[in-house]
């Protein structure tokens, strides 16, 4: 090989190596917006795919919800969203997408409106957070390009958001999800354990009916539930196995197609990190034209 060809060979190797190293996404984990509904600043994190800064295209979006005790940095720090999403995209197992990770742990914890209506996080999510990020970033705003997923408390948020608003999400992926109280007595017991005021039976019943995944599935039409593609995953050693199993049974009885996975593992980040690549692949399929 001549010297000039040798130089060309090494130059190509260097450029190829640089190109591979440069193909990485970026995460911002301390963003915020002011919520008029909640009358406070609310934080969120966002993952932008590897080609976001070099393209002018718009991207599908996954809203990825953290669990109780974490905040918007949970999926960044412990879930390794940057590494896992980059690898899934670069290996062709997931389409480039934007991942939005809101904080549901500031002030009052949770993704829902409170029973007394004084804390309206769900209204904030749909009326303020989603419009904000879909304006600030190049996000495709059609239902087909929007998905929701989450773990534990965030898995419960995934169930409720997709069941409350099946017109907005193409797919939902609850992981180790809190499916809501299994009956009215359990709903009352939860409030008592948290030292929260017990409302009238009528108010409590109405709240239970709209915040129990099983009750919603049993009382919604199958056609409404089928508007969302479902991927449900819960470990065989997870303490939330009962609610997830009952959701699976309720969906089967309604003849609603869904993916239901029970893998070896418990309620841990090890389990959820292993779930994330499959979630990214599953929602990518719903973003594509089949």
C-alpha positions as CSV (number, residue, x, y, z in Angstrom):
1,X,0.0,0.0,0.0
2,X,1.4,3.4,-1.0
3,X,1.9,6.1,1.7
4,X,-1.0,8.2,0.3
5,X,-3.4,5.3,0.3
6,X,-2.2,4.4,3.9
7,X,-3.0,8.0,5.0
8,X,-6.4,7.8,3.3
9,X,-7.1,4.5,5.0
10,X,-6.3,5.9,8.5
11,X,-8.2,9.1,7.7
12,X,-11.4,7.1,6.8
13,X,-11.0,5.0,10.0
14,X,-10.7,8.2,12.1
15,X,-13.7,9.9,10.5
16,X,-15.8,6.7,10.8
17,X,-14.8,6.4,14.5
18,X,-15.6,10.1,15.1
19,X,-19.0,9.7,13.3
20,X,-19.9,6.8,15.6
21,X,-18.9,8.6,18.7
22,X,-20.8,11.7,17.6
23,X,-24.1,9.8,17.3
24,X,-25.4,10.3,20.8
25,X,-28.4,12.0,22.1
26,X,-28.6,14.6,24.8
27,X,-30.5,14.9,28.1
28,X,-31.5,18.0,29.9
29,X,-32.7,17.1,33.4
30,X,-33.4,20.5,35.1
31,X,-35.9,22.2,32.8
32,X,-39.0,23.8,34.2
33,X,-42.2,25.7,33.3
34,X,-44.5,27.8,35.4
35,X,-47.9,26.1,36.0
36,X,-50.8,28.4,36.5
37,X,-53.0,25.5,37.4
38,X,-50.7,24.4,40.2
39,X,-49.4,27.9,41.0
40,X,-45.8,26.7,41.1
41,X,-42.8,25.9,39.0
42,X,-42.7,22.3,37.7
43,X,-39.6,20.6,36.5
44,X,-39.1,18.1,33.7
45,X,-36.3,16.3,31.9
46,X,-36.1,15.6,28.2
47,X,-34.1,13.3,26.0
48,X,-33.3,14.4,22.5
49,X,-32.3,11.8,19.9
50,X,-28.8,11.7,18.3
51,X,-29.8,13.6,15.1
52,X,-32.0,16.2,16.8
53,X,-29.4,19.0,16.6
54,X,-28.4,18.2,13.0
55,X,-31.8,17.8,11.4
56,X,-34.9,19.9,10.9
57,X,-37.4,17.1,11.2
58,X,-40.1,16.6,13.9
59,X,-40.1,13.6,16.1
60,X,-42.6,11.3,17.9
61,X,-42.7,11.6,21.7
62,X,-42.8,9.3,24.6
63,X,-43.9,10.6,28.0
64,X,-42.0,8.5,30.5
65,X,-43.2,8.7,34.1
66,X,-41.1,8.1,37.2
67,X,-42.2,6.2,40.4
68,X,-42.9,7.4,43.9
69,X,-40.0,8.9,45.7
70,X,-38.1,9.8,42.5
71,X,-38.4,13.0,40.4
72,X,-37.8,13.9,36.7
73,X,-34.2,12.7,37.1
74,X,-35.1,9.1,38.0
75,X,-35.1,7.7,34.5
76,X,-32.0,9.8,33.7
77,X,-29.9,8.8,36.8
78,X,-31.2,5.2,37.5
79,X,-33.0,4.3,34.3
80,X,-30.0,5.2,32.1
81,X,-32.3,6.7,29.4
82,X,-29.5,8.3,27.5
83,X,-27.5,5.1,27.0
84,X,-30.4,2.8,26.5
85,X,-32.3,5.0,24.1
86,X,-29.1,5.8,22.1
87,X,-28.3,2.1,21.8
88,X,-31.9,1.2,20.7
89,X,-31.9,3.9,18.1
90,X,-28.4,3.3,16.7
91,X,-29.1,-0.5,16.5
92,X,-32.3,0.1,14.6
93,X,-34.5,-1.3,17.4
94,X,-36.3,2.0,18.0
95,X,-37.1,5.0,15.9
96,X,-35.6,8.4,16.9
97,X,-37.9,9.9,19.4
98,X,-38.1,12.6,22.1
99,X,-38.7,11.4,25.6
100,X,-40.3,13.8,28.1
101,X,-39.9,12.9,31.8
102,X,-42.1,15.2,34.1
103,X,-41.6,15.7,37.8
104,X,-44.5,14.5,39.9
105,X,-42.8,14.7,43.2
106,X,-42.7,18.5,44.0
107,X,-45.1,19.7,46.7
108,X,-47.7,16.9,46.4
109,X,-46.8,13.5,45.0
110,X,-48.8,11.9,42.2
111,X,-50.0,12.2,38.6
112,X,-53.7,12.8,39.3
113,X,-56.0,15.5,40.6
114,X,-56.6,15.3,44.3
115,X,-60.1,14.2,45.6
116,X,-60.8,17.7,46.9
117,X,-59.7,19.3,43.6
118,X,-57.0,21.5,45.2
119,X,-54.1,19.8,43.5
120,X,-54.8,19.2,39.8
121,X,-51.7,17.5,38.4
122,X,-53.5,15.6,35.7
123,X,-55.0,18.9,34.4
124,X,-51.5,20.4,34.4
125,X,-50.1,17.5,32.4
126,X,-52.7,17.7,29.6
127,X,-53.4,21.4,29.6
128,X,-49.9,22.9,30.3
129,X,-47.1,20.4,30.1
130,X,-48.0,18.7,26.8
131,X,-48.7,22.0,25.0
132,X,-45.5,23.5,26.4
133,X,-43.1,20.8,25.3
134,X,-44.8,20.3,21.9
135,X,-44.3,24.0,21.3
136,X,-40.7,24.2,22.5
137,X,-39.5,21.1,20.7
138,X,-40.0,19.6,17.3
139,X,-42.6,17.1,18.4
140,X,-45.2,15.6,16.2
141,X,-48.5,16.5,17.8
142,X,-50.8,13.8,16.3
143,X,-52.1,11.0,18.5
144,X,-50.3,8.4,16.4
145,X,-46.9,9.8,17.3
146,X,-47.6,10.1,21.1
147,X,-47.0,7.3,23.7
148,X,-46.9,7.1,27.5
149,X,-45.0,4.7,29.8
150,X,-43.9,4.6,33.4
151,X,-43.0,2.6,36.4
152,X,-44.8,1.9,39.7
153,X,-46.6,5.2,40.5
154,X,-45.8,6.3,36.9
155,X,-47.2,3.0,35.6
156,X,-50.4,3.9,37.3
157,X,-50.2,7.3,35.6
158,X,-49.7,5.5,32.3
159,X,-52.8,3.4,32.8
160,X,-55.0,6.4,33.9
161,X,-53.8,8.8,31.3
162,X,-54.3,6.3,28.4
163,X,-57.7,5.2,29.8
164,X,-58.9,8.7,30.5
165,X,-57.6,10.0,27.1
166,X,-57.4,7.2,24.6
167,X,-57.8,9.9,21.9
168,X,-54.3,11.2,22.7
169,X,-52.1,8.2,22.9
170,X,-51.2,5.5,20.3
171,X,-49.7,3.2,23.0
172,X,-49.2,2.8,26.7
173,X,-46.6,0.8,28.6
174,X,-47.2,0.5,32.3
175,X,-44.3,-1.2,34.1
176,X,-44.8,-2.7,37.6
177,X,-47.8,-0.4,37.7
178,X,-49.8,0.7,40.7
179,X,-53.2,-0.1,39.1
180,X,-55.2,1.9,41.7
181,X,-57.4,0.5,44.6
182,X,-58.9,-2.9,43.8
183,X,-62.2,-2.0,45.6
184,X,-63.9,0.9,47.4
185,X,-62.8,-0.4,50.8
186,X,-59.1,-0.4,49.8
187,X,-59.5,3.2,48.5
188,X,-60.7,4.3,51.9
189,X,-57.9,2.3,53.6
190,X,-55.3,4.1,51.5
191,X,-56.5,7.5,52.6
192,X,-56.5,6.4,56.2
193,X,-52.9,5.1,55.9
194,X,-51.9,8.5,54.5
195,X,-53.8,10.4,57.2
196,X,-55.8,12.1,54.5
197,X,-59.4,13.3,55.1
198,X,-62.1,10.7,54.2
199,X,-64.7,12.3,51.9
200,X,-68.3,11.3,51.7
201,X,-69.0,7.8,50.3
202,X,-70.4,9.3,47.1
203,X,-67.3,11.4,46.4
204,X,-65.0,8.6,47.3
205,X,-66.9,6.2,45.0
206,X,-66.7,8.6,42.1
207,X,-63.0,9.1,42.5
208,X,-62.4,5.4,42.9
209,X,-64.3,4.6,39.7
210,X,-62.1,7.0,37.7
211,X,-58.8,6.0,39.3
212,X,-59.0,2.2,39.3
213,X,-57.6,0.7,36.1
214,X,-59.7,-2.5,36.6
215,X,-62.9,-0.6,37.2
216,X,-62.2,1.6,34.1
217,X,-61.5,-1.4,31.9
218,X,-64.6,-3.2,33.1
219,X,-66.9,-0.2,32.4
220,X,-65.4,1.3,29.2
221,X,-66.3,0.0,25.8
222,X,-63.8,-2.4,24.3
223,X,-63.7,-0.1,21.2
224,X,-62.4,2.8,23.4
225,X,-59.7,0.7,25.1
226,X,-58.6,-0.7,21.7
227,X,-57.7,2.8,20.6
228,X,-54.5,2.3,22.6
229,X,-52.0,-0.4,22.0
230,X,-51.0,-1.9,25.4
231,X,-47.7,-3.4,26.7
232,X,-47.9,-4.4,30.4
233,X,-44.9,-5.8,32.3
234,X,-44.6,-6.8,35.9
235,X,-42.1,-9.1,37.7
236,X,-43.1,-12.4,39.2
237,X,-41.7,-11.2,42.6
238,X,-43.3,-7.7,42.4
239,X,-45.7,-6.8,45.3
240,X,-48.0,-5.2,42.7
241,X,-48.5,-8.4,40.8
242,X,-52.1,-8.8,41.8
243,X,-53.4,-5.6,40.2
244,X,-51.5,-6.2,37.0
245,X,-52.7,-9.8,36.7
246,X,-56.3,-8.6,37.2
247,X,-55.9,-5.9,34.5
248,X,-54.6,-8.6,32.2
249,X,-57.6,-10.8,32.9
250,X,-60.0,-7.9,32.5
251,X,-58.5,-7.0,29.1
252,X,-58.7,-10.7,28.0
253,X,-62.4,-10.8,29.0
254,X,-63.0,-7.6,26.9
255,X,-61.0,-9.2,24.1
256,X,-58.7,-6.3,24.0
257,X,-55.4,-7.1,22.3
258,X,-52.4,-6.4,24.5
259,X,-49.0,-7.6,25.4
260,X,-48.6,-8.9,28.9
261,X,-45.2,-9.9,30.3
262,X,-44.2,-11.5,33.6
263,X,-40.4,-11.8,33.9
264,X,-38.1,-12.9,36.7
265,X,-37.6,-10.0,39.0
266,X,-39.1,-7.6,41.6
267,X,-39.8,-3.9,42.0
268,X,-36.3,-2.6,41.1
269,X,-34.4,-0.5,38.7
270,X,-32.6,-3.6,37.5
271,X,-36.0,-4.8,36.2
272,X,-37.1,-1.5,34.7
273,X,-33.7,-0.9,32.9
274,X,-34.3,-4.3,31.3
275,X,-37.8,-3.3,30.3
276,X,-36.9,0.0,28.7
277,X,-35.4,-1.3,25.4
278,X,-38.6,-3.4,24.8
279,X,-40.8,-0.4,25.6
280,X,-38.9,1.8,23.1
281,X,-39.2,-0.9,20.4
282,X,-42.9,-1.4,21.2
283,X,-43.9,2.3,21.0
284,X,-41.7,2.7,17.8
285,X,-43.9,0.1,16.1
286,X,-47.0,2.2,16.9
287,X,-45.3,5.3,15.4
288,X,-44.7,3.5,12.1
289,X,-47.1,2.9,9.3
290,X,-47.9,-0.8,9.0
